[in-house]
Amino acid sequence: MKRSSFLLICVFFTVLSGLFQESHAIYCWNCASDNDAFCRDPFEEPAHILGQNGDMKFDDCSVFETTSKKAVCMKTKEFENGRTVLRRQCGYAKVGVSPAQLKKDCLSEYNRLSCDICDTSGCNGAAAYGPVTAVIVTSLASVKFLSLL
């Protein structure tokens, strides 16, 4: 079987399986304004989800969830090395902790100036994404990974 046919079949089944399964994954933008201009405010989603080095900018944050912690998306402003840095990233919150306490805990870390926490895919960027988009993103990442083999 040709490599391109194999990749196409993998993408097809990835998309198909995602459409028939309920998805609880949360995808968050992952970047820092000190080394990635696209990360600054106002945030404009990139035309592609891969960074200049081939790294993913839209990560599945739910992979490290447990029964005691859930994945969330975060957008923080931090004072670092004499300048303000905006970060968009995955975070993890203890289950049952109030949103007010989460924000308080977030602000107390790493000299943060502001902290926004949300729990839907893409919410730390300009727009939220649903499960179908998450499946498409996963498919594209799979194709990228398989093309490196």
N, C-alpha and C positions, 0 to 999 in steps of 0.2 A: 504494500500500500504506500502510495506517495506520502511524503511528509505533509504536504498542504492538505491532502484529503483527511489525514489523521487529525490535524489541527481543526479543520472544519467540523469533523464529527465530535471532537471534544467540546468545542464551543456550542454546538447544537444541543448536546446532552446537558451541558452546564445550564444553559438558558432554560431548557425544557424542565429540568429538575427544579430549578428555582421558581418556576411559575406554578408548580403543583405543591410546593412545600411552603408552609407559613414561615416567614423569615423574621427572626428576632435580632438579627445582626444590626449593629449601629455603625455607620461609617462616618468618620470625622476627617475634616481637613487637617493636614499635618504639615506645618511650616513655621518659619520664624522670619520676621521682617529684617533681621540683621544680616541674613544671607540669602534672602529670597524676596525680590521686589514685589512679586505677585501677592505676597502675604499681607502687605500693608493695607490700611484703610484709606479710601473706600475699597472694599474687597471686590475684585472682579475675578470670577471663576475662570481658571485657565481653559484654553481651548483643548488641552489635553491633560490627562491626570498623571503623567510622568514628569518628574523633575528633570533638570539639566543633566543629572548624573544617572538617570534611569530609575531613580527612587520613586516610590509611590507617594503621591500627595493626598490621597484619599484612602485612609486605612480602615480596615475592619477592626474596630476596637473591642468587639464583644468576645474575641478569642480568649481573653484572660478573665472573663466573668466567672464568678463562683456563686454559690448560694448565699454568701454573705456580702458580696460586692457586685455592683452593676456598672456597666460601661456608660460613660457620659462623654459629651464633647465639651471642650473648654476653649475659651478665647481669653487670654490673659495679657495684661500689660505689665512688664517688669522693668525695673531699673537695673541695668547691668553694664558694668564697665563704663560708667559715666553717660550712658544713653538709654533711651526708652526702647524696649524691644516688644513687639507684638507677637504672641505665639498662638497658634491654633493647633490643638492636639487632643489626644485621647486622655481621659481621666477615669478614675474609678471611685465610686461612692459607696459607702457602707449602706446596705439595704436598711430602710427605716429611718435614716437621718433626714431631718427637715431641710428644705432648700435654703433656708436662712443659715442654718448651721454649716451646710456645705460651702456656702459663699464665705462665711467667716473663716472656716478652716483653709479654704483656698487662698484667701487674702493674707493669711498669716505665714504662708510659705514663700520662700525665694524673693523676698522684697517686692511683692506684687503690688501694683498700683490699682489694678482693677481685675475682676474675675467674673466672667459670664459662663454659666454652666447650663447645658441643655441636653435633652435625651432623645432627639430624633436625628436621623441621618442627615448630615450636611448642615446642621443647624448652627455650627460655628463659622459658617461662611455666609454667602448671600442668599442661598435658597436651600430648602430641605428636599431630600430625595426619598422616594419610596422604595419598596422591595424590588420592583422591576428594575429600577436604575441600579440598585445594589447588585443584582444578578448580572446586568450588563457590565458593570465595573469589574466584577469578579471574572467574567468571561474574558474581558480584555486583558486583565492581569494574567490569566491562565495562558492566553495566546502569547503574551510577552515572555512568560516564563518558559513555555515549551519551545519558543523560537530560539532561546538561548542554549537549549540542549543540543 
